[in-house]
Amino acid sequence: MSLISIHYRRMTTFVYLLVFLLIFNLIFNLHFQWYGISIIVRVYLFVFSFYLIYNYSTIDVERLKELYRKRFGKKGSIIVLFEMGVVPLLIIYGITIIFTFVDYLRLPNWPWNPLLSLLNGRYSNLVIYSLLLFIIMKTGSRPGIKIVIFFGVSVLYFLADKYLSSVIFAGAGLLVLKFIKLLVIFFFLFFGFLSERNKKWSLLYASASTSIIIALLLGGYALIFRYSPVSSYQHMVSGLALMKLGFSYPVYDLADTIAEKGAVSFSRDFISLSKHIRCDIIFTSAQWEKLLFAEKIDHADYIAGIILSIPQEIPFARLVDYAMEQSLKSPSRLESASNYIALVAKNSAGRAEQIKNKIIGSNENFKLFAIAVFGEMKDINVVPLLLDYLTGIDFKLSDASYEALRKITDKDPAAEKGIQRNDPYVISTFYEYYKNNRTKR
């Protein structure tokens, strides 16, 4: 490839510096976990890629076409398209692949982690921005205008990509979006070399290139999912990626792996994607219980939110025991786990006394949790206990007790009168409600 040798001579110093940085990053990542060196190398990748694109853009394409037609005949234009439009992008993406595998050395699940990240589009924006720069540099605008256009188009692309990715989170629409994005970019690239007379060929080449990339993406995920060991990292991630792109066949396999083989760290993504692609979440009662108590309270709170929407009962004693265990861990977020609190309350009919017994001698975290559960239960019999906490010296318990009493009684005397929450009037109001209503229970 004559053009490659020409540009290599132009960029010898830049190439040597790139090789040095990649080797240094490799050695550094084998011994340290600091991300700073990787950031420096990544910034240099942008500089190197943009400089490579700039060098290619300075070539007189029409003159090159004429020379290649004399040498290769009708194939000359296609060869120019490949050498000028495809080769620099392949070089940039090849460097990106090397950097990704080097960069991920300090992370677990290597080499599957970088490979799957590349399939998912990790660092692909470097190629996209380089491609945008290449297209803009082929326009006839002045250099200053080209810079402004490039920055403007790059910002618009970034914002549009972020917005569309948030709107089309998963499903076949995401696959269509990827296809259209690549098709448009490749069309303008090929159109710049084949000229206006060859719009159909530009569209044809763009469609073929895009189809090949999408096929490689789907094929890569499918092969990894099919042949990797069940419950392995690569099996889980590739299956979730296929679900995100609208394929439902990994659902049943992943459901069993997540619930039975302990891959609960993927459960949130699995449940969310199952909803987006409209597949039923197929867990047994035992599996839901296992997922609920598998990790810390944040995870339990998320799973509890799902269980609340389905006809699923969880043993009350297990719910309370788990809360007691979590209350001993720091930092504990029991009192803010609204879904878990609601789930306990849903399964606690007639069991307020059991929670009251658990409170005796418990820590503040569990007391705050129990008070929140009382508020959701709306059991009139717990009002005397809540009044004791309301008048106590612990501000957190007092404030939580008022909120629980407000939910139980549907009264908010402190707000109505503009007084302190532990004011005698407030206490009297709640106590009167208790006296008037306890016999009805």
Backbone torsions as a table, in degrees:
resi	resn	phi	psi	omega
1	MET	NA	104.8	-175.1
2	SER	-62.9	-38.9	-178.5
3	LEU	-64.4	-35.8	-180.0
4	ILE	-63.9	-44.1	179.8
5	SER	-64.9	-36.1	177.6
6	ILE	-63.1	-47.1	-177.4
7	HIS	-72.8	-30.1	176.6
8	TYR	-62.7	-42.6	178.0
9	ARG	-63.8	-35.3	178.8
10	ARG	-69.0	-32.8	-170.3
11	MET	-114.5	24.2	-175.6
12	THR	-53.3	-48.1	-179.1
13	THR	-61.7	-42.4	-179.9
14	PHE	-65.0	-38.7	179.2
15	VAL	-65.6	-44.8	178.9
16	TYR	-61.3	-41.6	179.2
17	LEU	-65.7	-38.7	177.7
18	LEU	-62.2	-46.5	179.3
19	VAL	-60.8	-43.1	179.2
20	PHE	-60.9	-45.7	-178.3
21	LEU	-64.5	-40.3	179.6
22	LEU	-65.7	-42.0	178.2
23	ILE	-65.9	-42.4	178.7
24	PHE	-63.0	-42.2	178.2
25	ASN	-63.5	-38.2	177.7
26	LEU	-61.4	-49.7	-179.3
27	ILE	-64.3	-41.8	-178.7
28	PHE	-63.5	-44.8	-177.3
29	ASN	-69.5	-21.7	176.6
30	LEU	-72.8	-20.3	-174.9
31	HIS	-120.2	-18.7	-175.3
32	PHE	-133.3	163.8	-178.7
33	GLN	-111.0	2.0	-175.8
34	TRP	-71.8	137.0	-175.5
35	TYR	-90.0	-5.7	-173.3
36	GLY	-60.0	-43.5	-179.1
37	ILE	-63.7	-40.1	179.5
38	SER	-62.3	-36.7	177.9
39	ILE	-64.2	-42.9	179.0
40	ILE	-60.8	-45.3	-179.3
41	VAL	-65.2	-39.6	-179.5
42	ARG	-64.9	-40.9	176.6
43	VAL	-60.8	-41.2	179.3
44	TYR	-65.4	-32.9	177.3
45	LEU	-59.8	-39.7	176.8
46	PHE	-63.5	-45.6	180.0
47	VAL	-60.6	-47.6	-179.2
48	PHE	-61.5	-45.6	-177.6
49	SER	-64.1	-44.3	-179.4
50	PHE	-67.2	-35.5	178.2
51	TYR	-69.2	-38.5	176.0
52	LEU	-60.7	-45.6	178.4
53	ILE	-62.1	-41.5	179.4
54	TYR	-60.8	-43.7	179.3
55	ASN	-61.8	-42.8	178.3
56	TYR	-65.2	-36.6	-177.2
57	SER	-70.3	-16.9	-179.8
58	THR	-81.7	-8.2	-179.7
59	ILE	-76.6	137.7	177.1
60	ASP	-76.2	100.5	-174.2
61	VAL	-63.6	-43.8	-177.6
62	GLU	-62.3	-41.4	178.5
63	ARG	-66.1	-39.2	178.2
64	LEU	-64.8	-39.1	177.8
65	LYS	-61.2	-44.1	-179.5
66	GLU	-61.1	-43.9	178.7
67	LEU	-63.6	-41.0	-177.5
68	TYR	-72.9	-30.2	177.0
69	ARG	-66.7	-39.8	178.2
70	LYS	-65.7	-33.3	-176.0
71	ARG	-87.5	-39.2	-173.5
72	PHE	-116.1	-3.0	-178.9
73	GLY	76.9	-141.3	-176.2
74	LYS	-64.9	-22.5	-179.6
75	LYS	-75.7	-7.3	-176.3
76	GLY	-56.9	-43.5	-178.5
77	SER	-64.6	-37.4	179.6
78	ILE	-68.2	-39.3	179.3
79	ILE	-65.8	-39.8	176.5
80	VAL	-61.6	-43.6	178.4
81	LEU	-58.2	-44.2	-178.8
82	PHE	-67.6	-49.6	-176.8
83	GLU	-68.4	-35.5	-176.3
84	MET	-90.0	-36.1	-173.6
85	GLY	-100.9	-35.4	-173.8
86	VAL	-94.5	-45.7	-175.2
87	VAL	-57.1	-49.0	-179.6
88	PRO	-60.5	-34.4	178.8
89	LEU	-71.2	-36.5	176.2
90	LEU	-65.0	-39.0	177.7
91	ILE	-63.1	-46.0	-179.3
92	ILE	-62.6	-44.7	-178.4
93	TYR	-70.2	-34.7	176.3
94	GLY	-61.1	-42.5	177.2
95	ILE	-64.5	-38.3	178.8
96	THR	-62.3	-41.3	178.8
97	ILE	-62.4	-46.8	179.2
98	ILE	-60.0	-46.2	-179.5
99	PHE	-60.8	-41.4	-177.7
100	THR	-63.3	-44.5	179.5
101	PHE	-66.6	-35.4	176.1
102	VAL	-69.7	-44.4	-176.6
103	ASP	-63.1	-35.1	-175.8
104	TYR	-86.5	4.5	178.2
105	LEU	-59.9	-30.5	-177.3
106	ARG	-83.8	-1.7	-177.5
107	LEU	-107.2	158.0	179.4
108	PRO	-71.7	168.6	175.4
109	ASN	62.4	36.0	173.5
110	TRP	-82.4	137.8	9.2
111	PRO	-96.3	3.1	-176.9
112	TRP	-66.6	-35.9	179.9
113	ASN	-58.7	-52.8	178.3
114	PRO	-66.1	-36.8	-179.2
115	LEU	-62.6	-47.6	-179.9
116	LEU	-68.7	-32.0	176.2
117	SER	-65.9	-39.1	177.1
118	LEU	-65.2	-41.9	176.9
119	LEU	-62.6	-31.4	-179.9
120	ASN	-81.5	-1.2	176.7
121	GLY	98.0	13.8	179.9
122	ARG	-60.5	128.6	-179.9
123	TYR	63.8	10.7	179.2
124	SER	-67.5	-21.0	179.5
125	ASN	-62.7	-26.3	176.6
126	LEU	-60.7	-42.6	178.6
127	VAL	-69.8	-41.1	-179.4
128	ILE	-62.5	-47.6	-179.9
129	TYR	-65.5	-36.8	176.3
130	SER	-63.6	-40.4	178.2
131	LEU	-65.1	-42.4	176.8
132	LEU	-61.2	-42.7	178.1
133	LEU	-62.1	-41.9	-179.2
134	PHE	-61.5	-43.8	179.7
135	ILE	-64.3	-43.5	-178.3
136	ILE	-68.0	-37.8	179.6
137	MET	-65.2	-21.2	179.1
138	LYS	-81.7	-7.5	177.9
139	THR	-76.7	166.7	-177.3
140	GLY	-91.6	13.9	-177.9
141	SER	-73.8	162.7	176.7
142	ARG	-70.2	157.1	-177.1
143	PRO	-54.2	-44.0	-179.9
144	GLY	-61.8	-39.3	179.0
145	ILE	-68.4	-37.8	179.1
146	LYS	-61.4	-40.5	179.8
147	ILE	-62.8	-45.1	180.0
148	VAL	-63.1	-44.2	179.9
149	ILE	-62.5	-43.2	-178.8
150	PHE	-61.2	-47.9	179.6
151	PHE	-64.1	-41.0	179.7
152	GLY	-63.9	-46.2	-179.9
153	VAL	-65.8	-39.0	180.0
154	SER	-63.4	-43.7	178.6
155	VAL	-64.5	-44.1	179.3
156	LEU	-62.9	-41.4	178.1
157	TYR	-62.5	-45.0	-179.4
158	PHE	-60.2	-47.6	-178.5
159	LEU	-66.2	-43.0	-179.8
160	ALA	-65.2	-40.9	179.9
161	ASP	-64.1	-42.9	178.0
162	LYS	-63.7	-43.6	-177.9
163	TYR	-65.5	-49.0	-178.6
164	LEU	-64.5	-35.9	178.6
165	SER	-66.4	-32.1	178.4
166	SER	-77.5	-33.0	-179.9
167	VAL	-77.4	-46.2	179.6
168	ILE	-103.1	83.1	-173.9
169	PHE	-74.4	-39.2	-175.7
170	ALA	-158.1	168.7	178.2
171	GLY	105.0	-178.3	-179.3
172	ALA	-60.8	-29.2	179.3
173	GLY	-60.2	-33.5	178.7
174	LEU	-67.5	-39.4	177.8
175	LEU	-65.5	-41.8	177.5
176	VAL	-63.0	-41.4	179.2
177	LEU	-61.2	-45.3	177.7
178	LYS	-59.8	-42.4	-178.6
179	PHE	-64.0	-47.5	-178.3
180	ILE	-63.4	-41.8	-178.8
181	LYS	-60.2	-48.2	179.8
182	LEU	-67.7	-38.3	-179.4
183	LEU	-61.1	-45.7	-179.0
184	VAL	-63.5	-45.9	-177.6
185	ILE	-65.3	-44.8	179.6
186	PHE	-66.9	-34.5	179.1
187	PHE	-60.6	-47.4	-180.0
188	PHE	-66.5	-33.1	177.1
189	LEU	-64.0	-51.5	-177.8
190	PHE	-69.3	-34.5	179.2
191	PHE	-62.1	-33.5	-179.8
192	GLY	-67.0	-23.2	-179.0
193	PHE	-101.7	-30.9	-176.0
194	LEU	-91.8	-7.1	177.2
195	SER	71.0	171.3	-172.3
196	GLU	-65.2	-25.7	-177.5
197	ARG	-70.6	-11.7	-175.3
198	ASN	-120.7	43.6	179.8
199	LYS	-60.0	-42.0	-178.0
200	LYS	-63.8	-41.6	178.5
201	TRP	-66.5	-37.7	177.9
202	SER	-61.1	-44.6	178.8
203	LEU	-66.0	-38.1	-179.9
204	LEU	-65.1	-47.2	179.6
205	TYR	-65.0	-39.2	179.3
206	ALA	-64.8	-41.5	179.4
207	SER	-65.4	-41.8	180.0
208	ALA	-65.3	-44.7	-179.8
209	SER	-62.8	-44.8	-180.0
210	THR	-64.1	-42.7	-180.0
211	SER	-62.3	-40.3	179.1
212	ILE	-63.3	-44.5	-179.1
213	ILE	-64.1	-45.7	179.5
214	ILE	-63.9	-40.1	178.9
215	ALA	-63.9	-42.4	177.3
216	LEU	-62.6	-39.7	178.8
217	LEU	-61.6	-53.0	-178.1
218	LEU	-67.3	-41.3	179.3
219	GLY	-63.0	-39.4	178.4
220	GLY	-62.5	-47.5	178.5
221	TYR	-62.1	-44.8	-176.4
222	ALA	-64.5	-42.0	-179.7
223	LEU	-66.5	-42.2	179.1
224	ILE	-64.1	-43.0	-179.6
225	PHE	-65.6	-39.6	-175.8
226	ARG	-70.9	-39.4	-169.7
227	TYR	-108.2	-4.5	178.4
228	SER	-84.0	152.3	-179.5
229	PRO	-59.7	139.6	177.9
230	VAL	-60.6	138.1	-179.2
231	SER	77.5	-0.6	176.1
232	SER	-74.0	161.4	-179.9
233	TYR	-57.0	-48.6	-176.4
234	GLN	-66.7	-32.1	178.0
235	HIS	-66.1	-44.9	-178.5
236	MET	-66.7	-48.8	-175.2
237	VAL	-67.0	-41.8	179.1
238	SER	-66.0	-37.7	177.2
239	GLY	-64.3	-43.7	177.6
240	LEU	-64.8	-36.4	178.2
241	ALA	-64.3	-40.6	177.3
242	LEU	-65.2	-39.7	175.8
243	MET	-62.2	-41.3	-179.9
244	LYS	-62.3	-29.8	179.6
245	LEU	-89.2	7.6	171.8
246	GLY	102.5	3.8	-179.0
247	PHE	-92.5	131.1	-174.8
248	SER	-98.5	-12.6	-172.9
249	TYR	-64.6	-23.9	177.3
250	PRO	-77.1	-7.5	-170.4
251	VAL	-59.1	-51.4	-173.9
252	TYR	-66.0	-39.4	178.3
253	ASP	-63.7	-46.1	-177.1
254	LEU	-69.8	-34.5	-179.9
255	ALA	-59.1	-45.5	179.6
256	ASP	-66.1	-40.8	-178.7
257	THR	-64.9	-44.0	-178.2
258	ILE	-64.3	-45.9	-174.0
259	ALA	-81.5	-39.3	-172.0
260	GLU	-94.6	-30.7	-174.4
261	LYS	-106.1	12.3	170.3
262	GLY	80.3	17.8	179.0
263	ALA	-87.3	50.7	-174.1
264	VAL	-70.8	-16.9	179.8
265	SER	-65.5	-18.9	179.1
266	PHE	-97.7	0.8	-171.8
267	SER	-64.6	-38.3	-179.8
268	ARG	-61.6	-48.8	179.6
269	ASP	-62.3	-40.3	-179.1
270	PHE	-63.0	-47.4	-178.9
271	ILE	-64.6	-44.4	179.9
272	SER	-62.3	-45.2	-179.4
273	LEU	-68.4	-35.8	177.5
274	SER	-59.6	-40.0	178.2
275	LYS	-66.7	-42.6	-176.8
276	HIS	-65.8	-36.4	-179.9
277	ILE	-95.8	10.7	173.0
278	ARG	59.4	47.1	173.2
279	CYS	-109.4	139.6	178.7
280	ASP	-65.8	139.9	176.0
281	ILE	-83.3	110.5	-168.8
282	ILE	-104.5	77.9	174.9
283	PHE	-115.1	142.8	174.9
284	THR	-78.4	171.2	178.5
285	SER	-59.1	-42.8	179.9
286	ALA	-65.1	-36.9	-179.9
287	GLN	-69.5	-40.7	176.0
288	TRP	-60.3	-42.4	180.0
289	GLU	-64.5	-40.1	179.0
290	LYS	-64.3	-42.2	178.5
291	LEU	-65.3	-39.0	-176.8
292	LEU	-62.3	-40.7	-173.9
293	PHE	-102.6	14.3	-172.7
294	ALA	-75.2	-32.6	-173.3
295	GLU	-133.4	-153.9	-176.6
296	LYS	-76.8	177.6	-172.0
297	ILE	-64.7	-29.7	178.3
298	ASP	-61.8	-43.6	178.2
299	HIS	-67.5	-43.4	179.1
300	ALA	-61.0	-37.8	179.0
301	ASP	-63.6	-40.0	178.2
302	TYR	-65.3	-47.8	-179.5
303	ILE	-64.5	-37.3	178.3
304	ALA	-60.5	-37.6	178.1
305	GLY	-61.6	-34.3	176.8
306	ILE	-73.7	-44.3	-178.1
307	ILE	-62.2	-34.1	179.8
308	LEU	-60.9	-25.3	-176.3
309	SER	-91.9	0.7	-179.3
310	ILE	-128.2	157.7	178.7
311	PRO	-75.9	81.9	-176.0
312	GLN	-137.6	125.0	178.3
313	GLU	-103.4	141.9	177.7
314	ILE	-119.3	136.7	-179.7
315	PRO	-53.4	127.6	-175.2
316	PHE	-62.4	-43.7	-178.2
317	ALA	-60.7	-38.5	179.2
318	ARG	-67.2	-37.3	178.1
319	LEU	-62.1	-44.6	-178.0
320	VAL	-70.9	-41.6	179.5
321	ASP	-62.3	-40.9	178.3
322	TYR	-62.9	-41.6	178.0
323	ALA	-62.3	-39.4	178.2
324	MET	-63.4	-42.0	178.4
325	GLU	-62.3	-44.9	-177.9
326	GLN	-68.9	-27.7	-179.2
327	SER	-67.6	-20.3	-179.1
328	LEU	-86.4	-9.8	-178.2
329	LYS	-93.3	149.8	-178.1
330	SER	-121.1	135.6	-7.2
331	PRO	-80.2	141.1	178.8
332	SER	-95.4	135.9	179.6
333	ARG	-120.1	30.2	-177.1
334	LEU	-57.1	-45.3	-174.2
335	GLU	-67.2	-19.6	179.5
336	SER	-101.7	2.2	179.2
337	ALA	-83.1	76.5	-170.9
338	SER	-62.3	-38.6	-179.7
339	ASN	-68.1	-42.3	179.9
340	TYR	-66.2	-40.0	177.4
341	ILE	-60.9	-44.3	179.5
342	ALA	-64.1	-36.4	179.2
343	LEU	-67.3	-40.9	176.9
344	VAL	-62.2	-45.0	-180.0
345	ALA	-62.3	-38.5	-179.8
346	LYS	-63.4	-33.2	-177.3
347	ASN	-99.6	12.6	-172.1
348	SER	-112.8	21.0	-178.7
349	ALA	-56.0	121.0	178.8
350	GLY	75.5	11.8	-175.7
351	ARG	-117.2	19.6	-179.5
352	ALA	-59.0	-35.1	-178.2
353	GLU	-63.1	-35.3	179.8
354	GLN	-65.0	-39.6	178.3
355	ILE	-68.7	-38.6	178.6
356	LYS	-60.4	-38.4	178.2
357	ASN	-67.8	-34.3	179.1
358	LYS	-69.2	-29.6	-177.6
359	ILE	-64.8	-33.9	-176.8
360	ILE	-59.5	118.5	178.9
361	GLY	79.3	4.4	-179.1
362	SER	-83.7	170.2	179.2
363	ASN	-83.6	173.0	-176.0
364	GLU	-63.1	-37.0	-178.8
365	ASN	-60.2	-44.9	-179.8
366	PHE	-69.6	-36.1	178.0
367	LYS	-62.4	-42.6	177.5
368	LEU	-62.6	-39.7	177.7
369	PHE	-63.7	-47.8	-177.9
370	ALA	-62.2	-40.8	178.6
371	ILE	-62.5	-41.3	178.1
372	ALA	-63.6	-37.5	177.5
373	VAL	-65.3	-42.0	177.5
374	PHE	-57.1	-40.5	179.4
375	GLY	-63.0	-37.6	178.6
376	GLU	-74.8	-31.3	-179.6
377	MET	-71.1	-33.0	-177.6
378	LYS	57.5	43.0	178.6
379	ASP	-91.6	117.7	-175.7
380	ILE	-63.1	-24.8	-175.4
381	ASN	-69.7	-15.5	-179.2
382	VAL	-91.5	-1.3	-177.4
383	VAL	-58.4	-45.7	179.4
384	PRO	-57.5	-41.7	178.6
385	LEU	-63.3	-42.9	-179.8
386	LEU	-66.1	-33.9	177.5
387	LEU	-66.8	-34.0	175.8
388	ASP	-62.4	-43.8	178.7
389	TYR	-70.6	-34.0	180.0
390	LEU	-61.8	-35.5	-177.9
391	THR	-94.8	4.9	-179.2
392	GLY	-78.9	179.1	-176.0
393	ILE	-92.2	-11.2	178.9
394	ASP	-82.4	113.0	-175.0
395	PHE	-63.4	-41.0	-178.2
396	LYS	-62.5	-45.4	179.5
397	LEU	-66.6	-38.3	179.4
398	SER	-64.0	-45.2	-178.6
399	ASP	-66.7	-42.0	179.0
400	ALA	-64.8	-37.1	179.5
401	SER	-65.4	-39.3	178.4
402	TYR	-62.3	-43.1	-180.0
403	GLU	-62.4	-40.1	178.7
404	ALA	-66.4	-43.2	178.3
405	LEU	-63.5	-37.4	179.1
406	ARG	-63.2	-39.5	179.1
407	LYS	-70.5	-38.6	-178.1
408	ILE	-68.1	-43.0	-172.9
409	THR	-95.9	-12.8	-173.6
410	ASP	59.2	30.3	178.4
411	LYS	-123.4	146.8	179.1
412	ASP	-136.1	67.2	-173.3
413	PRO	-63.3	-33.4	-179.2
414	ALA	-64.1	-42.6	179.3
415	ALA	-71.0	-37.4	-179.1
416	GLU	-64.9	-39.8	-176.5
417	LYS	-97.5	-9.9	-177.7
418	GLY	66.9	41.0	-177.3
419	ILE	-122.0	175.1	178.9
420	GLN	-66.0	151.7	-177.0
421	ARG	-69.0	-23.3	177.8
422	ASN	-105.1	22.9	176.9
423	ASP	-64.7	145.6	178.5
424	PRO	-52.2	-35.6	178.7
425	TYR	-63.1	-40.8	179.5
426	VAL	-63.8	-46.0	-179.6
427	ILE	-61.6	-43.2	179.8
428	SER	-63.1	-40.3	-179.2
429	THR	-62.2	-47.0	-179.4
430	PHE	-67.6	-38.0	-178.8
431	TYR	-68.2	-39.5	177.3
432	GLU	-62.0	-39.5	178.1
433	TYR	-62.3	-42.1	179.4
434	TYR	-61.8	-45.4	-179.3
435	LYS	-63.7	-39.5	-175.7
436	ASN	-77.3	-18.5	-172.6
437	ASN	-118.1	-10.7	-174.2
438	ARG	-67.3	-31.6	-178.7
439	THR	-72.3	-17.8	-179.4
440	LYS	-81.9	-11.9	-176.9
441	ARG	-86.6	NA	NA
